[in-house]
């Protein structure tokens, strides 16, 4: 895919600091319709902070994040690095996925027939039908990650963001998950934050290499020297 047309999201000269410590400096980045962008870099390099700035969870110290008129932060799917609920809580897979249909504005929000139908469709699409009545406490890491993606997708997002989705799962689950994401990318743009590009290398359209500043942003073929510079060691 060529980087043409109006970006869905534009990041321009964005910087951010935690107290007196600079985390990101002068970041320029674009995300396009149908894009599959991998943001890579070493641990502590600011990848998650950049994602939170794009999502509006943090405010830039300088610079600007702009969403196109056709896109909205309200219509996004977001899968954080760590599950945002206690795994020991007695919830079934179906319950967790359906949580993505609830907007949190009401203490007791009524679940509609449409909510139930969409939940079942997404569960089936993510290959979770056999697990739908299983407690999440009994899931493997790969299964739980697919459940979290299903929860993000059930709200019918315009774009999907994932933060380190393969960090705690085995090799077989990694490639199964990457295949699911490649299929989803036929419908919506995907942005994945990762320090290990291996599982996504054959599918991503663009790469942004970040370590406090932006070392590269372009097609998914980059010279090893760029990685060496960003990581501060041979890669």
N, C-alpha and C positions, 0 to 999 in steps of 0.2 A: 504493500500500500504506500502510495506517495503522500507526503505531508502537504496536502493541498487543501484549499478551502478555509473556512473559518474554524478555528479550534473550538472544541467544547469547553476546554479549560485552558486559560493562559496564566502562566506564572511569570512575573516580570520583576527582575532585580530584587528578589525577596531575600531578606536576611532575618535571622532570629537568634536571640540569646537567652540563655537561662541565667539570670542575674548578670554577672560580668563575663560569663563564659560564652563566646560566640559559637553557635552550633551550625548555622548555615549563613553563607554570605554570597550575595549577588546571583541568586538562582534564577535562570530563565528556562522555562519548560512549557511545552504545548502537548495537549492530549486531544486527539482527533476522533471523529466518529469511526467506529469499527476498529479502532486502534487496539493493539495488544502491546502494552508498554511494560517492560520490566525495569524497575528502579533497583540498581544493584550498588554494592559498596560494602566496606567493612563494618563490623559491629561498632556502634558508637559514632558512625559517620554522619548521622542526621537523617537517615531514610525515613524513619517513623515520624520524626518531627515534620519533615516535608509533607508527608501524607496528611498529618493532622492540620497543617496549614491549608492544604488544598480542600480538606473537608470542612474547614471553618471552625475546627475545635481549638485552634490557636490563632492568634492574630499576629501578622508579621510586624517586626520591629520597624521595617522599612520595605518598600516595594508593594506589589499589589497582586492579588489572585482574582481573576475575572472569569466568571462562568458566562457562556453565550446565552442569549435570550431563550434558546430552545432547550437549554439544560438547566437543572436546578439541583441544589444540594438536598432538596426534599425527596428527589427521586433517585437516590443512590442506594446501592447495596454495599455494606461495609462488613468485612470479616476481620476483626482485630486479631492480634497475635495470640492472645489468650482468651479462652471462653469467658463471657461476662456473666456467668451464673455458676453456682456451686454444683459440681457434678454429683455430689452426694444427695442432692435434693431429689425427691421421688418424681421425676419427670420422665415421660416416655418420649421417644423420638418425635412422634406426631405432635406432642405438646410443644416441644422446643421449636419445631419448624413453624407452627402456627403463631408463635410469639412474634414472628415477623409481620403478621397481619395487624397486630395491635399497635396503635399509635401512642399509647401511654398517656393520653389526655384524660382518661376516665379510670377511676379506681376499679370498677367492674364493667368492662367493655363487653358487650354482647357479641358472641361469635355468630356470624351469619352463615347461611348455606353457601354463599359464594366463597367465604373464607375457607370453609371446609373443603370445597371442591378444588380450589386453587392449591391448598395444602397437599391434598392427595396427588394432584397432578405433578407438583414439584418433587414430592417424595418419590414418585414413580420415575420421573425424569432423572433424578440423581441416583437411581438404583438402590433405593432405601426401603422399598415396599416390604421386604422380608423382615426388616428391622423396626417397622413403624410402631409396634407395640412394646418394643424392648426398652427397658430403663437406660438412660444415657450413661449411668454409672457403669454399665456392663460393656460399653463400646470400646473398640480399639481406638488408637489415636487417629488413624486414617478414616475410620467410620465417623468419629466425632467431627472431624474437619469437613466431611461431606454434609453432615447435618447442619453445621454452622453456615455453610455456603447455601444450603437449601433455605435456611431461615432468612438469609439476605436476599434470596431470589424471589421469595413468595410475595414480596411487595411490588413485584414487576418493575425493577429498577431500570433506569436509562444507562447506567454505568456501574461496574462492579470493581471495588477496591479490596485487595487482600494483603494483609501484613504478615509476612513470613508463614505462608500456609503449609509449608512442608517441614518446618523446623523440628517437629517432634514426632514424625511418623517414619515408618520403615520404607526401604527402597521400593518395594512393590507397590505400596500405597501411594508413594510419590508419583510414580508414572501413571497410575490409574487416575489420580487426581488431575494430573496435567492433561490427560486425554479428555476428561470431563470439561476442563476449562477451555480447551481448544474448540470443543463443540459449542460451548456457550458463546464463544467469541464470534460465531457466525451471526449472532443476534445482537449482541451488545459489546461495547468496548470494555476492555479489562485492563486494570493496572495492578501489577503484583510487585510487592516489596520483597526482596530476597537478597541474602548474601551468597546464595548458591544458585546459579543460573542453570545448572545441568539439566534439571527435569523439564525446564521450559524452553531450552535453547532452540529446539526445532520448530517452535510455534510462534514465538514472539515476533512482532513486526519491528519494534524499536526498543532501544536500550538507553537508559539514562544512568550514567555512572557518577555516583555522588559520594564525596567524602568531605563534608563541610562546604565545599564548593562543587560546581558542576564540571566534571572533567570531560564528559562526552554526552551528546544527545543526538542520536541518529539511528540509522538502520542497524539491524541486529548482527552486524559483522563489524567488529572493531579490532584494531591492532592490539597485540598483547602489551605494547609499551604504554598504552593508555591505562590499562589495568594495573601495570606495575607502578605507574605514577600515582594512581588513585589509592592503591592499597599500601603504598610505601614499601613494597617488597616485590620480588619476582612472583608472578602468578602464572 
